[in-house]
Amino acid sequence: MGIKYDKLFSLVKERGKTEYWLRQNGISPSILNKLKHKAGGLDARTIEKLCRLLQCQPSDIMEYVEDEKTID
């Protein structure tokens, strides 16, 4: 599965912010769309920008989830 960003959207809501607020503060709609649809990752600059905006650590907005292995 890899990196999941579900924690990001929970934190945004918890902080009383919106996706519109993120867009107003320099997070592009295409980045938000990729994160919502699990269609890609973030570069270090975007992670840094999100952490600065939300005053958090990277582990507050993302987590690594190991792939489930099929047992034969």
ABEGO torsion letter per residue (X at the ends): XEBBAAAAAAAAAAAGBBAAAAAAAGBBAAAAAAAAAGAEBBBAAAAAAAAAAAGBBAAAABBBBBBBBBBX
